[in-house]
């Protein structure tokens, strides 16, 4: 109904399946200007713009969160690959181009917010050392240590199938609510760590 849409917030999150998988990252590691990967980045930027425009046709005041692209070289199969510092910087520069386009949209529209997915991950689990080797830290939730490791037990950030686990998704949702409350004054009840612990 119109009343529900008035209070609604849409989350737009695309890109990682188009240009953020291991084959694309390997190409970017060798050439940060790889034309095939950048063509996919351009298509995703255009798709986000088109989605915003289409949604606004029916609901001009609709608020939206644009989620930046994640760097899959930091998890799962990506951790099995040896990336040099230069290669990681090359990947980062290309992914930055996508995020910068989303941030530019947000700067000119108070009805939009940007969620920096890579910065969020780094704030929790850290990243690689200067030489490219893994240098991650654990996240502690109510006595549960959640590492940037892969498996189906609660102590792993990533599931065996490569998707984000319960702790990751809970913390991500927590940050998303904080962003919507801060940017849009959405009035959503914050998600507390005490709620996440029994879930994990």
Backbone as CSV, one residue per row, in Angstrom:
resi,resn,N_x,N_y,N_z,CA_x,CA_y,CA_z,C_x,C_y,C_z
1,UNK,0.844,-1.192,0.000,0.000,0.000,0.000,0.884,1.248,0.000
2,UNK,0.335,2.395,-0.418,1.123,3.636,-0.402,1.683,3.963,0.975
3,UNK,0.926,3.668,2.035,1.407,3.971,3.387,2.633,3.141,3.731
4,UNK,2.640,1.875,3.331,3.796,1.021,3.610,5.021,1.492,2.845
5,UNK,4.827,1.886,1.598,5.945,2.371,0.809,6.498,3.682,1.352
6,UNK,5.641,4.468,1.978,6.084,5.745,2.523,7.185,5.532,3.559
7,UNK,7.087,4.466,4.330,8.076,4.180,5.368,9.111,3.157,4.916
8,UNK,8.991,2.696,3.696,9.885,1.644,3.220,11.268,2.157,2.834
9,UNK,12.245,1.263,2.905,13.610,1.547,2.463,14.066,0.367,1.616
10,UNK,14.529,0.642,0.413,14.980,-0.392,-0.510,16.501,-0.523,-0.424
11,UNK,16.987,-1.751,-0.398,18.427,-2.009,-0.412,18.795,-2.559,-1.784
12,UNK,19.722,-1.890,-2.456,20.199,-2.332,-3.773,21.629,-2.820,-3.615
13,UNK,21.820,-4.088,-3.922,23.142,-4.697,-3.748,23.424,-5.628,-4.919
14,UNK,24.223,-5.177,-5.854,24.584,-5.990,-7.011,26.085,-5.827,-7.261
15,UNK,26.591,-6.581,-8.218,27.974,-6.393,-8.652,28.896,-7.555,-8.389
16,UNK,28.793,-8.160,-7.204,29.796,-9.169,-6.853,29.718,-10.373,-7.773
17,UNK,28.530,-10.746,-8.238,28.421,-11.878,-9.157,28.804,-11.496,-10.580
18,UNK,28.803,-10.211,-10.874,29.114,-9.747,-12.228,30.603,-9.495,-12.431
19,UNK,31.265,-8.911,-11.417,32.686,-8.591,-11.589,33.515,-8.830,-10.327
20,UNK,32.929,-9.490,-9.327,33.657,-9.689,-8.077,34.023,-11.120,-7.759
21,UNK,33.806,-12.036,-8.697,34.195,-13.422,-8.461,35.680,-13.622,-8.770
22,UNK,36.192,-14.814,-8.426,37.639,-15.038,-8.469,38.232,-14.854,-9.862
23,UNK,37.505,-15.226,-10.920,38.054,-15.060,-12.262,38.247,-13.589,-12.609
24,UNK,37.264,-12.769,-12.231,37.380,-11.327,-12.489,38.471,-10.696,-11.641
25,UNK,38.561,-11.116,-10.376,39.587,-10.555,-9.496,40.984,-10.916,-9.986
26,UNK,41.153,-12.134,-10.485,42.458,-12.540,-11.009,42.836,-11.693,-12.211
27,UNK,41.858,-11.366,-13.040,42.136,-10.508,-14.199,42.519,-9.106,-13.746
28,UNK,41.811,-8.590,-12.752,42.133,-7.258,-12.235,43.492,-7.230,-11.547
29,UNK,43.857,-8.334,-10.901,45.166,-8.399,-10.244,46.282,-8.240,-11.259
30,UNK,46.056,-8.748,-12.463,47.059,-8.622,-13.518,46.971,-7.312,-14.269
31,UNK,45.749,-6.782,-14.387,45.538,-5.532,-15.119,44.337,-4.807,-14.504
32,UNK,44.577,-3.773,-13.693,43.464,-3.071,-13.036,42.531,-2.371,-14.019
33,UNK,42.925,-2.302,-15.289,42.084,-1.651,-16.309,41.475,-2.675,-17.269
34,UNK,41.464,-3.937,-16.874,40.951,-5.001,-17.746,39.626,-4.581,-18.380
35,UNK,39.557,-4.500,-19.707,38.357,-3.946,-20.353,37.101,-4.779,-20.144
36,UNK,37.225,-6.090,-20.109,36.036,-6.926,-19.945,35.417,-6.746,-18.555
37,UNK,36.269,-6.688,-17.540,35.763,-6.507,-16.184,35.174,-5.115,-16.016
38,UNK,35.839,-4.112,-16.573,35.333,-2.747,-16.439,34.030,-2.543,-17.212
39,UNK,33.846,-3.314,-18.275,32.570,-3.247,-18.982,31.444,-3.760,-18.082
40,UNK,31.740,-4.795,-17.297,30.752,-5.302,-16.346,30.481,-4.283,-15.236
41,UNK,31.528,-3.618,-14.774,31.357,-2.570,-13.760,30.445,-1.474,-14.300
42,UNK,30.690,-1.050,-15.537,29.853,-0.017,-16.147,28.398,-0.458,-16.245
43,UNK,28.182,-1.725,-16.600,26.815,-2.228,-16.717,26.108,-2.211,-15.362
44,UNK,26.838,-2.554,-14.316,26.231,-2.563,-12.983,25.918,-1.150,-12.499
45,UNK,26.802,-0.211,-12.765,26.539,1.186,-12.398,25.282,1.674,-13.111
46,UNK,25.178,1.352,-14.397,23.996,1.763,-15.167,22.739,1.092,-14.626
47,UNK,22.870,-0.172,-14.192,21.709,-0.891,-13.664,21.220,-0.275,-12.358
48,UNK,22.146,0.156,-11.517,21.754,0.810,-10.263,21.023,2.111,-10.568
49,UNK,21.563,2.902,-11.476,20.900,4.162,-11.846,19.500,3.894,-12.398
50,UNK,19.386,2.872,-13.239,18.090,2.550,-13.830,17.099,2.088,-12.761
51,UNK,17.575,1.317,-11.797,16.703,0.839,-10.722,16.185,2.002,-9.881
52,UNK,17.077,2.919,-9.555,16.666,4.088,-8.774,15.600,4.875,-9.529
53,UNK,15.858,5.117,-10.809,14.920,5.895,-11.623,13.563,5.193,-11.717
54,UNK,13.600,3.887,-11.925,12.338,3.145,-12.066,11.538,3.163,-10.763
55,UNK,12.213,2.953,-9.648,11.526,2.963,-8.355,10.964,4.336,-8.031
56,UNK,11.685,5.368,-8.418,11.250,6.729,-8.122,10.061,7.157,-8.973
57,UNK,9.833,6.490,-10.091,8.687,6.851,-10.925,7.378,6.673,-10.167
58,UNK,7.331,5.614,-9.366,6.114,5.373,-8.606,6.141,5.943,-7.206
59,UNK,7.342,6.080,-6.637,7.498,6.556,-5.256,8.632,7.574,-5.215
60,UNK,8.379,8.829,-5.536,9.447,9.841,-5.618,10.243,10.007,-4.336
61,UNK,9.623,9.804,-3.188,10.327,10.006,-1.925,10.976,8.759,-1.372
62,UNK,10.965,7.684,-2.137,11.487,6.411,-1.639,12.967,6.513,-1.276
63,UNK,13.313,5.974,-0.131,14.703,5.969,0.327,15.354,4.643,-0.029
64,UNK,16.654,4.701,-0.346,17.359,3.493,-0.779,18.769,3.471,-0.218
65,UNK,19.235,2.272,0.062,20.621,2.048,0.469,21.342,1.380,-0.691
66,UNK,22.433,1.982,-1.126,23.257,1.412,-2.192,24.468,0.754,-1.545
67,UNK,24.614,-0.540,-1.741,25.682,-1.290,-1.098,26.869,-1.419,-2.041
68,UNK,28.041,-1.047,-1.548,29.250,-1.176,-2.340,29.622,-2.625,-2.564
69,UNK,30.532,-2.858,-3.483,30.911,-4.230,-3.836,31.892,-4.796,-2.810
70,UNK,31.753,-6.073,-2.517,32.672,-6.734,-1.603,33.883,-7.252,-2.376
71,UNK,34.996,-7.412,-1.679,36.229,-7.924,-2.276,36.394,-9.392,-1.881
72,UNK,36.050,-10.288,-2.792,36.102,-11.716,-2.498,37.513,-12.279,-2.405
73,UNK,38.530,-11.461,-2.659,39.893,-11.946,-2.439,40.189,-12.074,-0.950
74,UNK,39.286,-11.553,-0.113,39.496,-11.565,1.340,38.922,-12.810,2.021
75,UNK,38.166,-13.624,1.300,37.495,-14.753,1.954,37.548,-16.012,1.091
76,UNK,37.215,-17.118,1.705,36.982,-18.400,1.033,38.085,-18.738,0.037
77,UNK,37.676,-19.002,-1.207,38.632,-19.392,-2.246,39.690,-18.313,-2.463
78,UNK,39.284,-17.052,-2.259,40.244,-15.971,-2.456,41.439,-16.068,-1.541
79,UNK,41.247,-16.624,-0.335,42.352,-16.752,0.611,43.343,-17.830,0.197
80,UNK,42.921,-18.719,-0.690,43.823,-19.771,-1.160,44.776,-19.262,-2.235
81,UNK,44.499,-18.081,-2.746,45.343,-17.525,-3.805,46.380,-16.584,-3.203
82,UNK,47.541,-16.617,-3.758,48.616,-15.739,-3.291,48.568,-14.448,-4.108
83,UNK,48.122,-13.396,-3.455,48.068,-12.085,-4.095,49.167,-11.210,-3.508
84,UNK,49.936,-10.570,-4.369,50.932,-9.618,-3.906,50.238,-8.338,-3.467
85,UNK,50.989,-7.482,-2.784,50.428,-6.193,-2.383,49.990,-5.408,-3.607
86,UNK,50.807,-5.447,-4.654,50.471,-4.716,-5.875,49.192,-5.262,-6.516
87,UNK,49.034,-6.579,-6.517,47.840,-7.192,-7.093,46.596,-6.785,-6.309
88,UNK,46.689,-6.793,-4.981,45.551,-6.397,-4.153,45.193,-4.929,-4.365
89,UNK,46.211,-4.092,-4.546,45.951,-2.683,-4.824,45.259,-2.508,-6.176
90,UNK,45.663,-3.326,-7.145,45.033,-3.268,-8.466,43.566,-3.648,-8.388
91,UNK,43.280,-4.704,-7.628,41.885,-5.116,-7.435,41.106,-3.995,-6.749
92,UNK,41.694,-3.443,-5.689,41.032,-2.387,-4.929,40.700,-1.173,-5.765
93,UNK,41.618,-0.770,-6.646,41.375,0.418,-7.480,40.184,0.197,-8.414
94,UNK,40.081,-0.992,-8.950,38.967,-1.270,-9.857,37.644,-1.300,-9.095
95,UNK,37.635,-1.946,-7.938,36.408,-1.996,-7.143,36.030,-0.611,-6.632
96,UNK,37.042,0.206,-6.365,36.792,1.586,-5.933,35.990,2.361,-6.975
97,UNK,36.203,2.059,-8.234,35.503,2.801,-9.283,34.003,2.582,-9.189
98,UNK,33.606,1.362,-8.885,32.182,1.075,-8.716,31.639,1.809,-7.493
99,UNK,32.336,1.661,-6.361,31.871,2.304,-5.134,31.817,3.818,-5.276
100,UNK,32.800,4.392,-5.965,32.824,5.849,-6.137,31.606,6.328,-6.916
101,UNK,31.158,5.529,-7.868,29.969,5.903,-8.640,28.732,5.911,-7.745
102,UNK,28.635,4.923,-6.856,27.495,4.890,-5.936,27.562,6.060,-4.958
103,UNK,28.755,6.330,-4.440,28.909,7.440,-3.497,28.554,8.770,-4.141
104,UNK,28.867,8.916,-5.419,28.527,10.154,-6.124,27.013,10.328,-6.214
105,UNK,26.294,9.234,-6.409,24.830,9.304,-6.441,24.287,9.742,-5.086
106,UNK,24.879,9.212,-4.033,24.401,9.496,-2.675,24.649,10.947,-2.292
107,UNK,25.778,11.499,-2.726,26.133,12.871,-2.348,25.126,13.897,-2.837
108,UNK,24.449,13.588,-3.909,23.510,14.559,-4.484,22.055,14.247,-4.145
109,UNK,21.832,13.238,-3.308,20.454,12.820,-3.031,20.323,12.357,-1.585
110,UNK,19.699,13.148,-0.716,19.553,12.760,0.687,18.641,11.558,0.904
111,UNK,17.982,11.119,-0.157,17.123,9.938,-0.044,17.907,8.652,-0.304
112,UNK,19.214,8.789,-0.531,20.083,7.639,-0.770,21.127,7.549,0.328
113,UNK,21.568,6.336,0.630,22.662,6.100,1.576,23.624,5.088,0.957
114,UNK,24.878,5.171,1.342,25.896,4.245,0.826,26.406,3.367,1.953
115,UNK,26.410,2.061,1.722,26.962,1.096,2.678,28.286,0.598,2.103
116,UNK,29.385,0.918,2.782,30.717,0.521,2.320,31.001,-0.891,2.832
117,UNK,30.762,-1.874,1.987,30.863,-3.278,2.395,32.296,-3.682,2.728
118,UNK,33.251,-3.181,1.963,34.648,-3.546,2.217,35.161,-2.919,3.509
119,UNK,34.778,-1.674,3.748,35.194,-1.023,4.994,34.550,-1.699,6.192
120,UNK,33.297,-2.117,6.033,32.610,-2.814,7.130,33.354,-4.106,7.483
121,UNK,33.715,-4.889,6.482,34.424,-6.145,6.731,35.765,-5.871,7.406
122,UNK,36.514,-4.893,6.888,37.826,-4.576,7.440,37.727,-4.127,8.895
123,UNK,36.670,-3.402,9.236,36.491,-2.929,10.609,36.269,-4.095,11.571
124,UNK,35.753,-5.199,11.070,35.495,-6.354,11.918,36.638,-7.369,11.883
125,UNK,37.005,-7.828,10.700,37.993,-8.908,10.595,39.372,-8.451,10.127
126,UNK,39.509,-7.194,9.733,40.813,-6.720,9.287,41.065,-7.060,7.831
127,UNK,42.298,-7.395,7.499,42.628,-7.668,6.098,43.932,-8.416,5.974
128,UNK,44.575,-8.249,4.845,45.864,-8.889,4.591,47.002,-7.965,5.027
129,UNK,48.149,-8.556,5.273,49.348,-7.792,5.612,49.893,-7.116,4.356
130,UNK,50.909,-6.284,4.535,51.477,-5.556,3.401,52.021,-6.474,2.309
131,UNK,52.454,-7.692,2.700,52.984,-8.617,1.701,51.888,-9.478,1.070
132,UNK,50.634,-9.214,1.428,49.526,-9.946,0.827,49.077,-11.172,1.584
133,UNK,49.808,-11.545,2.644,49.421,-12.725,3.404,48.262,-12.397,4.349
134,UNK,47.409,-13.376,4.663,46.287,-13.124,5.574,46.758,-12.638,6.940
135,UNK,46.112,-11.602,7.452,46.431,-11.048,8.778,45.132,-10.637,9.458
136,UNK,44.210,-11.573,9.524,42.881,-11.260,10.037,42.806,-11.478,11.545
137,UNK,41.844,-10.835,12.161,41.589,-11.020,13.580,40.206,-11.642,13.748
138,UNK,39.953,-12.191,14.909,38.647,-12.770,15.201,37.689,-11.705,15.710
139,UNK,36.425,-11.928,15.463,35.357,-11.130,16.069,34.825,-11.934,17.247
140,UNK,34.670,-11.289,18.393,34.192,-11.980,19.587,32.755,-11.536,19.864
141,UNK,31.860,-12.507,19.884,30.449,-12.254,20.161,30.035,-13.095,21.359
142,UNK,29.920,-12.467,22.520,29.478,-13.189,23.702,30.299,-14.415,24.017
143,UNK,31.590,-14.327,23.839,32.461,-15.461,24.125,32.697,-16.373,22.930
144,UNK,31.980,-16.160,21.836,32.187,-16.949,20.619,33.191,-16.213,19.738
145,UNK,34.281,-16.866,19.412,35.283,-16.272,18.528,34.955,-16.671,17.089
146,UNK,34.710,-15.678,16.277,34.343,-15.921,14.881,35.499,-15.475,13.998
147,UNK,36.174,-16.431,13.385,37.320,-16.114,12.547,36.940,-15.983,11.085
148,UNK,37.810,-15.365,10.327,37.616,-15.285,8.871,38.042,-16.616,8.268
149,UNK,37.263,-17.624,8.605,37.515,-18.990,8.179,36.220,-19.543,7.592
150,UNK,36.323,-20.733,7.029,35.190,-21.281,6.295,34.753,-22.621,6.879
151,UNK,33.448,-22.766,7.101,32.876,-23.994,7.634,31.494,-23.695,8.186
152,UNK,30.777,-24.720,8.576,29.397,-24.522,9.001,29.221,-24.367,10.507
153,UNK,30.310,-24.403,11.267,30.213,-24.157,12.710,30.104,-22.658,12.973
154,UNK,29.533,-22.251,14.120,29.359,-20.823,14.415,30.660,-20.017,14.477
155,UNK,31.792,-20.699,14.645,33.063,-19.985,14.767,33.621,-19.528,13.426
156,UNK,32.955,-19.855,12.326,33.412,-19.467,10.997,32.570,-18.305,10.465
157,UNK,33.233,-17.307,9.903,32.499,-16.181,9.309,31.797,-16.598,8.025
158,UNK,32.393,-17.548,7.312,31.893,-17.952,5.999,31.478,-19.425,6.042
159,UNK,30.340,-19.735,5.456,29.857,-21.112,5.417,30.676,-21.954,4.449
160,UNK,30.514,-23.256,4.546,31.250,-24.170,3.671,30.945,-23.926,2.201
161,UNK,29.741,-23.410,1.906,29.372,-23.170,0.503,29.838,-21.808,-0.001
162,UNK,30.552,-21.057,0.845,31.106,-19.779,0.409,30.255,-18.566,0.715
163,UNK,29.068,-18.768,1.265,28.217,-17.636,1.629,28.506,-17.172,3.058
164,UNK,28.097,-15.955,3.357,28.293,-15.410,4.701,27.512,-16.233,5.718
165,UNK,28.122,-16.432,6.893,27.495,-17.205,7.954,26.590,-16.363,8.836
166,UNK,26.102,-16.981,9.900,25.124,-16.322,10.767,25.706,-15.096,11.466
167,UNK,26.917,-15.231,12.013,27.527,-14.093,12.702,27.728,-12.928,11.732
168,UNK,28.270,-13.218,10.569,28.482,-12.184,9.545,27.168,-11.492,9.224
169,UNK,26.125,-12.281,8.901,24.849,-11.689,8.507,24.215,-10.894,9.639
170,UNK,24.361,-11.377,10.870,23.803,-10.642,12.001,24.484,-9.301,12.201
171,UNK,25.812,-9.297,12.137,26.564,-8.048,12.300,26.321,-7.095,11.130
172,UNK,26.155,-7.666,9.956,25.875,-6.846,8.771,24.518,-6.173,8.914
173,UNK,23.523,-6.937,9.339,22.189,-6.360,9.543,22.223,-5.279,10.618
174,UNK,23.011,-5.501,11.645,23.166,-4.517,12.719,23.695,-3.199,12.148
175,UNK,24.713,-3.289,11.296,25.299,-2.088,10.704,24.335,-1.416,9.726
176,UNK,23.571,-2.223,9.006,22.603,-1.670,8.064,21.536,-0.858,8.796
177,UNK,21.038,-1.389,9.903,20.035,-0.664,10.696,20.626,0.641,11.223
178,UNK,21.869,0.595,11.709,22.521,1.802,12.209,22.621,2.861,11.108
179,UNK,22.979,2.422,9.900,23.090,3.360,8.784,21.742,3.984,8.445
180,UNK,20.695,3.174,8.383,19.377,3.702,8.035,18.852,4.651,9.098
181,UNK,19.130,4.351,10.339,18.709,5.260,11.407,19.481,6.581,11.342
182,UNK,20.770,6.484,11.067,21.606,7.688,11.030,21.290,8.550,9.811
183,UNK,21.176,7.932,8.670,20.995,8.677,7.423,19.560,9.155,7.224
184,UNK,18.598,8.278,7.568,17.207,8.572,7.263,16.348,8.844,8.491
185,UNK,16.966,8.774,9.680,16.173,8.894,10.906,15.004,7.908,10.860
186,UNK,15.318,6.655,10.508,14.295,5.651,10.237,13.569,5.173,11.491
187,UNK,14.190,5.324,12.646,13.529,4.915,13.877,13.428,3.410,14.049
188,UNK,14.338,2.659,13.426,14.348,1.200,13.569,15.083,0.838,14.856
189,UNK,14.539,-0.073,15.613,15.174,-0.486,16.859,16.539,-1.110,16.562
190,UNK,17.609,-0.620,17.163,18.938,-1.182,16.910,19.000,-2.664,17.269
191,UNK,19.836,-3.385,16.549,20.072,-4.797,16.845,21.241,-4.876,17.824
192,UNK,21.005,-5.439,18.997,22.031,-5.506,20.021,22.833,-6.805,19.912
193,UNK,24.099,-6.748,20.344,24.925,-7.954,20.350,24.265,-9.062,21.160
194,UNK,23.590,-8.664,22.235,22.938,-9.655,23.100,21.853,-10.435,22.358
195,UNK,21.304,-9.846,21.293,20.323,-10.558,20.483,21.004,-11.488,19.497
196,UNK,22.196,-11.105,19.059,22.895,-11.913,18.053,23.521,-13.174,18.642
197,UNK,23.975,-13.086,19.882,24.702,-14.212,20.482,23.883,-15.502,20.489
198,UNK,22.653,-15.521,21.008,21.899,-16.772,20.992,21.577,-17.244,19.574
199,UNK,21.419,-16.301,18.634,21.167,-16.664,17.262,22.357,-17.407,16.673
200,UNK,23.558,-16.881,16.933,24.778,-17.515,16.421,24.976,-18.869,17.097
